[in-house]
Amino acid sequence: MHNSKKMKKVAFIYVIPPVTKSVYTGYHHGLASLSAVLKRSLKTSNRLFILEKSCITKMSMDLKDFGPELVLVTSCSGQIQLAKAFLEAYQKSCRKPFVIVGGPHATALPEETLRIGGVDSVCVGEGEAAVADFAPKFFSNENYTETPGLWFKTPDKNIIRNDPSPFLHPDDLPFPDRELFDFQSFINAMPHEVGPEFMGSRGCVFNCSYCATGKIHGAGVRLRSPGKLIQEIRSVTESYSGIKIIGFHDNIFTLDKEWLREFCERYRKEVAIPYWCNTRVDCLTEDDVKWLKRSKCRRIHMGIESGSERIRRDILGRFISNRSIQEAFQCVKRHGIKAVAFNMIGLPTETEDDIMETILLNRAIRPSWIILSIFQPYPGTDIYPFCVKKPGVSEGASEDYYSCQKILEQTSVSTEKVKYYFSRFIPQVYDS
């Protein structure tokens, strides 16, 4: 029985890849939002535990010392084996808490995730509504097995599959609980590159074959009101020091033009701290760039992914021409904003000529910064069945996005060639 008079303890486990110069494992929007929801509804005592290979034993001891009744875990496919190893060992604890696993992997493969020892439930999709519904019942010893958005493992190893939870409007959620993290240390670590991070929307209207955003957040976009977003930004800038830049993690920050103009104008007057954001080249006009510049945008991130129009169109589902990419990057740079380019190699059906096209396109646009990764097919994406013969082969995912751990084997280009171009990509762009 849960003691209703005692503070309810909830542990959040953030499973991360090995930390390198290329891998950023800072603030997690989802965990911070879930923590805020629980604190608002139940006034829980929440603590974050960061799980990486080097600290499994210590984390297990720290978790036992904290003694949570409920544990919420988030994991991507690349980290699910680490999460599995930890949870299956931790279930032998003398007082095992109730464990819910969420995140992209659990959403894509809920049954596989439920089979992990020590896992009692999985969250499919967004978690705020599901956890807000589940937690009061759990801590009050009421029946929680019909909670929308959660699947449960029964004692006889059957599965209770509930319908999805409703999508909440972001304006109805409390501001994320940044105190769950050592948030000041994130700001101090990369003060001119990252800074405090925010989201002005959820979802995406596009359906790129390698992305699972639609599976997690549904079709379409839910926009926060500019006023609510600025209110959150101001609360953070007043609570933390040394803020040189802030960032927006929205998939496409410039999607809604009316929203963008209202936000930029208010941000310029009420915040005026330099910032960075993400967008697509086909969702960015010169007027947008002028509004961004005026409101102190200093850096824009855009995906090239491949220099081959065939690959982008037929494999990745991105109907964008090379000419539009060049024009967008030229426009951003013309207005004095840094342009960051995302690229992938090792793509399905890709040839050596296709890789060279990607290098040549980057050479033509000369981004301020190139982010290069090896393509990996993740469960839940449309491209996954095309790449992986056996369903559920999540063990093939690399621990991080920017290494040569796993390369899709194919006849069109050798693994050795992909490794070569990965190591030589950036020099071939800039040293020419």
C-alpha positions in Angstrom: 0.0 0.0 0.0 1.2 3.5 -0.8 1.4 5.9 2.2 -0.7 8.9 1.2 0.9 11.1 3.8 4.5 10.6 2.6 5.9 12.6 -0.3 5.5 10.6 -3.5 9.0 9.8 -4.9 9.4 9.6 -8.7 12.7 8.8 -10.5 13.4 9.9 -14.1 16.0 7.8 -15.9 17.5 9.5 -19.0 19.5 6.9 -21.0 22.2 8.6 -23.0 24.9 7.6 -25.5 28.6 7.8 -24.7 29.4 11.4 -24.3 31.8 12.8 -27.0 32.6 16.1 -28.5 30.0 15.3 -31.3 27.2 14.1 -29.0 25.2 16.6 -27.0 23.2 15.0 -24.2 21.9 18.0 -22.3 18.4 19.1 -21.5 15.5 16.7 -22.3 12.2 18.5 -23.1 10.0 15.4 -22.5 11.4 14.6 -19.0 11.2 18.2 -17.9 7.6 18.4 -19.0 6.6 15.2 -17.3 8.2 16.3 -14.1 6.3 19.6 -14.2 3.0 17.8 -14.8 3.6 15.5 -11.8 4.6 18.3 -9.5 1.5 20.3 -10.5 -0.9 17.5 -9.9 0.6 15.5 -7.0 3.5 17.7 -5.7 5.8 14.7 -6.1 9.5 14.6 -5.1 11.3 14.1 -8.5 14.9 13.2 -9.1 16.8 12.7 -12.4 19.2 9.8 -12.9 21.4 9.8 -16.0 22.2 6.3 -17.2 25.4 5.7 -19.2 27.7 2.7 -19.5 30.3 4.1 -17.1 27.9 4.6 -14.2 25.6 1.6 -14.1 26.6 0.3 -10.7 26.7 3.7 -9.0 23.3 4.7 -10.5 21.8 1.5 -9.2 23.0 2.2 -5.7 21.8 5.9 -5.9 18.4 4.8 -7.2 18.0 2.3 -4.3 19.0 5.1 -1.8 16.4 7.4 -3.3 13.7 4.7 -3.0 11.2 5.8 -5.7 7.8 4.1 -6.0 7.6 5.1 -9.7 10.3 5.2 -12.3 9.9 6.8 -15.7 12.5 5.9 -18.3 13.1 7.5 -21.7 15.2 5.8 -24.4 16.0 6.0 -28.1 16.6 2.8 -30.1 20.4 3.3 -29.9 20.3 3.2 -26.1 17.6 0.5 -25.5 20.1 -2.3 -24.9 21.7 -0.2 -22.1 18.3 0.4 -20.6 17.5 -3.3 -20.9 20.7 -4.3 -19.2 20.1 -1.9 -16.3 16.4 -2.6 -15.8 16.8 -6.4 -15.9 19.5 -6.2 -13.3 17.6 -3.7 -11.2 14.4 -5.8 -11.1 16.3 -8.1 -8.6 16.2 -5.2 -6.2 14.6 -6.0 -2.8 11.9 -3.3 -3.5 11.4 -2.9 -7.2 9.4 0.3 -8.1 6.8 0.4 -10.9 8.7 1.1 -14.2 7.2 2.9 -17.2 9.4 3.2 -20.4 8.6 5.8 -22.9 10.3 7.6 -25.8 10.8 6.9 -29.5 11.7 3.2 -29.1 8.8 2.3 -26.8 6.4 4.1 -29.1 7.7 2.2 -32.2 8.0 -1.2 -30.5 5.8 -1.3 -27.4 5.5 -5.1 -27.3 9.2 -5.6 -27.6 9.8 -3.0 -24.9 7.3 -4.6 -22.5 9.2 -7.9 -22.8 12.2 -6.3 -21.1 12.5 -7.6 -17.6 11.6 -5.1 -14.9 9.3 -3.1 -17.2 5.7 -2.9 -16.1 4.3 -0.5 -18.7 5.2 1.4 -21.8 4.0 4.8 -22.9 3.0 5.0 -26.6 3.3 8.6 -27.9 3.3 11.8 -25.8 3.4 11.1 -22.1 1.9 14.1 -20.3 -1.8 13.2 -20.5 -1.0 9.5 -19.8 1.1 10.1 -16.7 -1.3 12.8 -15.4 -4.1 10.2 -15.6 -2.0 7.3 -14.3 -0.1 8.7 -11.4 -3.0 9.7 -9.1 -4.6 6.3 -9.5 -1.3 4.5 -8.9 -0.5 6.4 -5.7 -4.1 5.9 -4.5 -4.1 2.2 -5.2 -6.9 2.5 -7.7 -7.2 0.6 -11.0 -4.9 2.2 -13.5 -4.8 -0.5 -16.2 -7.2 1.3 -18.5 -5.1 4.5 -18.7 -5.1 5.8 -22.3 -1.6 6.0 -23.8 -0.2 3.2 -21.6 0.2 -0.5 -22.3 0.6 -2.9 -19.3 2.2 -6.2 -18.7 -0.1 -8.5 -16.7 1.2 -11.1 -14.2 0.4 -13.9 -16.6 2.5 -12.1 -19.3 -0.4 -10.9 -21.4 -0.5 -7.3 -22.6 -3.2 -4.7 -22.0 -3.3 -2.4 -25.0 -5.0 0.9 -24.3 -6.0 3.5 -26.9 -3.8 6.5 -27.4 -4.0 9.4 -24.9 -5.4 12.7 -26.2 -2.9 15.2 -27.5 -2.8 18.2 -25.1 -2.3 21.7 -26.4 1.1 23.0 -25.3 -0.4 26.1 -23.8 -2.3 23.9 -21.3 0.9 22.4 -19.9 3.0 23.8 -17.1 6.4 25.2 -17.9 9.0 22.4 -18.0 10.7 21.6 -14.8 14.3 22.7 -15.5 15.2 22.2 -11.9 15.1 18.5 -12.5 18.4 19.0 -14.3 21.6 20.8 -13.3 20.4 23.4 -15.7 22.9 26.1 -14.9 25.7 23.7 -15.8 24.1 23.2 -19.3 24.2 26.9 -19.9 27.8 27.2 -18.6 29.0 24.3 -20.8 28.2 25.8 -24.2 27.1 29.4 -23.5 27.7 30.7 -27.1 26.5 27.6 -29.0 23.5 26.1 -27.2 22.1 28.0 -24.2 18.7 27.3 -22.7 16.4 25.4 -25.1 12.7 25.9 -25.8 10.0 24.6 -28.0 7.3 26.7 -29.5 5.4 23.9 -31.1 4.9 20.1 -31.3 4.6 17.9 -34.4 5.4 18.2 -38.1 3.3 18.5 -41.2 5.9 16.6 -43.3 6.4 12.9 -43.5 10.1 12.3 -44.1 10.7 8.6 -44.3 13.6 8.5 -41.8 11.7 10.5 -39.1 9.2 9.3 -36.5 7.9 12.6 -35.3 4.5 11.9 -36.6 4.2 8.6 -34.8 5.0 10.3 -31.5 3.3 13.7 -31.8 0.6 13.0 -34.5 0.0 14.7 -37.8 -0.1 18.4 -37.9 1.5 21.1 -35.6 0.2 22.5 -32.3 1.6 25.9 -31.8 2.1 27.6 -28.4 0.9 31.2 -28.3 3.8 33.6 -28.7 2.9 35.3 -25.4 3.1 32.0 -23.5 6.4 31.0 -25.0 7.9 34.4 -24.3 6.6 34.2 -20.7 8.5 30.9 -20.3 11.7 32.4 -21.9 11.6 35.3 -19.5 11.1 33.1 -16.5 14.2 31.2 -17.5 16.4 34.2 -18.3 15.4 35.7 -14.9 16.3 32.5 -13.0 19.6 31.6 -14.6 22.8 33.5 -15.3 25.3 33.8 -18.1 22.8 33.3 -20.9 24.5 34.4 -24.2 22.2 32.6 -26.7 19.0 30.5 -26.5 17.7 27.8 -28.9 14.4 26.6 -30.3 14.1 22.9 -31.0 10.9 23.1 -33.1 11.2 21.0 -36.3 10.2 23.9 -38.4 10.4 27.3 -36.6 9.2 29.2 -39.7 6.2 27.1 -40.7 3.4 29.4 -39.6 4.1 32.9 -41.0 1.6 34.8 -38.9 2.9 33.1 -35.7 6.5 33.8 -36.7 5.9 37.5 -37.3 4.1 38.0 -34.0 6.7 36.1 -32.1 9.7 37.9 -33.7 8.2 41.3 -33.0 7.4 40.5 -29.4 10.7 38.7 -28.8 12.6 41.7 -30.2 10.9 44.0 -27.7 10.6 41.7 -24.6 13.7 39.4 -24.8 16.2 40.4 -27.4 18.8 37.7 -26.6 20.5 36.1 -29.7 19.0 32.7 -30.6 19.2 29.8 -33.0 16.4 27.7 -34.6 15.6 24.9 -37.1 13.7 25.1 -40.3 13.4 23.6 -43.9 14.7 25.4 -46.9 11.2 25.1 -48.5 9.6 26.8 -45.5 11.9 29.8 -45.4 11.4 33.0 -47.4 13.5 36.1 -47.6 10.8 37.9 -45.6 11.1 35.2 -42.9 14.9 35.7 -42.8 14.4 39.5 -42.4 12.1 38.9 -39.4 14.5 36.5 -37.9 17.4 38.8 -38.3 15.5 41.7 -36.8 14.7 39.7 -33.7 18.3 38.6 -33.2 18.4 35.2 -34.8 22.1 34.4 -35.2 22.0 30.8 -36.5 19.6 28.7 -38.6 19.8 24.9 -38.9 18.6 23.3 -42.1 18.6 19.8 -43.5 20.3 19.0 -46.8 20.6 15.3 -45.9 21.8 14.3 -49.4 23.1 16.2 -52.4 21.3 13.7 -54.7 17.8 14.9 -55.6 17.0 11.2 -56.4 17.9 10.1 -52.9 16.0 13.0 -51.3 12.9 12.4 -53.4 12.7 8.6 -53.7 14.3 7.4 -50.5 13.9 10.2 -47.9 10.6 11.7 -49.0 12.0 15.2 -49.2 10.8 17.0 -52.3 13.4 19.8 -52.4 15.6 20.8 -55.3 19.3 21.5 -55.0 18.6 25.0 -56.4 16.2 25.8 -53.6 18.8 24.6 -51.1 21.5 26.9 -52.6 19.1 29.8 -52.7 18.0 29.4 -49.0 21.6 29.1 -47.7 22.7 32.1 -49.8 19.7 34.2 -48.4 20.5 33.3 -44.8 24.2 34.2 -45.2 23.4 37.4 -47.2 21.5 38.7 -44.1 24.4 37.9 -41.8 23.0 34.8 -40.1 25.0 31.6 -39.8 23.7 28.6 -41.7 24.1 25.1 -40.3 23.7 22.1 -42.7 22.6 18.6 -41.6 23.9 15.8 -43.8 23.7 12.0 -43.9 25.7 9.4 -45.8 25.4 5.6 -46.0 21.8 6.1 -47.2 19.8 3.2 -48.9 20.7 2.8 -52.6 23.3 5.5 -52.3 26.3 5.3 -54.6 29.8 6.8 -54.4 28.6 9.4 -56.9 25.7 10.3 -54.7 28.1 10.9 -51.8 30.2 13.1 -54.0 27.1 15.1 -55.0 26.5 15.8 -51.3 30.0 17.0 -50.8 29.8 19.2 -53.9 26.5 20.7 -52.8 28.0 21.6 -49.4 31.0 23.0 -51.2 28.7 25.2 -53.2 26.8 26.6 -50.2 29.7 26.7 -47.7 27.7 26.3 -44.5 29.0 27.9 -41.4 28.9 24.5 -39.7 28.3 21.0 -41.1 26.7 18.3 -39.0 27.3 14.9 -40.6 25.9 11.5 -39.5 25.8 8.0 -40.7 22.3 7.0 -41.8 20.5 4.5 -39.5 17.0 3.0 -40.0 15.1 3.5 -36.7 12.0 1.5 -35.7 8.8 3.5 -36.3 10.0 5.2 -39.4 8.6 4.5 -42.9 12.0 3.6 -44.2 12.7 1.0 -41.5 11.0 -2.0 -43.1 12.7 -1.2 -46.4 16.1 -1.4 -44.7 15.7 -4.2 -42.2 14.6 -7.6 -43.2 13.6 -8.8 -39.7 11.1 -6.7 -37.7 12.3 -5.4 -34.4 16.0 -5.6 -35.1 16.7 -2.6 -32.9 20.0 -4.0 -31.7 21.5 -2.8 -35.0 21.2 0.9 -34.0 24.4 2.7 -33.1 24.8 4.1 -29.6 25.1 7.6 -31.1 24.3 9.3 -34.4 27.8 10.5 -35.4 29.9 7.3 -35.4 30.7 4.5 -37.8 29.5 1.8 -35.4 26.8 0.6 -37.7 26.6 1.1 -41.4 23.8 -0.2 -43.6 25.2 -2.9 -45.7 24.4 -2.6 -49.4 25.8 -3.4 -52.8 25.7 0.2 -54.2 28.6 1.4 -52.0 30.9 -0.5 -49.7 31.1 0.0 -45.9 34.8 0.9 -46.3 33.9 3.7 -48.8 31.3 5.1 -46.4 33.8 5.2 -43.6 36.3 6.9 -45.8 33.9 9.6 -46.9 32.7 10.1 -43.3 36.2 10.8 -42.2 37.0 13.0 -45.2 33.7 14.7 -45.8 34.3 18.1 -44.1 37.9 18.5 -45.3 36.7 17.9 -48.9 34.1 20.6 -48.5 36.3 23.3 -47.0 39.8 22.4 -48.1 39.1 23.0 -51.8 
